[in-house]
C-alpha cells in the first residue's frame, strides 16, 4: 500500500528518493521494477 501512495505522489521523485538511500525506498525498488508498476506510469 505504501508503494501505491509513493507512485501516486510522483514517479520521478520516487527515483530521486531511492538515490538518497532510504530503507523504505530501497524496498520499493523491486516493486518499481515490476512490469505492473511500469504499466501504471
C-alpha positions in Angstrom: 0.0 0.0 0.0 2.8 2.4 0.8 4.2 1.8 -2.7 0.9 2.8 -4.2 1.0 6.2 -2.3 4.5 6.8 -3.4 3.7 6.1 -7.1 0.7 8.4 -6.8 2.8 11.1 -5.2 5.3 11.4 -8.1 7.0 8.6 -10.0 10.0 10.8 -11.0 10.5 11.9 -7.4 10.4 8.2 -6.2 13.7 7.6 -8.2 15.3 10.6 -6.5 14.4 9.2 -3.1 15.8 5.8 -3.9 19.1 7.5 -4.8 19.2 9.1 -1.3 19.5 5.6 0.1 16.3 5.4 2.2 15.5 2.0 3.6 11.8 2.4 2.7 12.6 3.5 -0.8 15.1 0.6 -1.3 12.2 -1.8 -0.6 10.2 0.0 -3.3 13.0 -0.6 -5.9 11.9 -4.2 -6.6 8.3 -3.2 -6.7 9.0 -0.4 -9.2 11.0 -2.9 -11.3 7.8 -5.0 -11.7 6.1 -4.7 -15.1 2.8 -3.8 -13.3 4.3 -0.6 -11.9 5.8 0.3 -15.3 2.5 -0.1 -17.0 0.9 2.3 -14.4 3.3 5.1 -15.5 
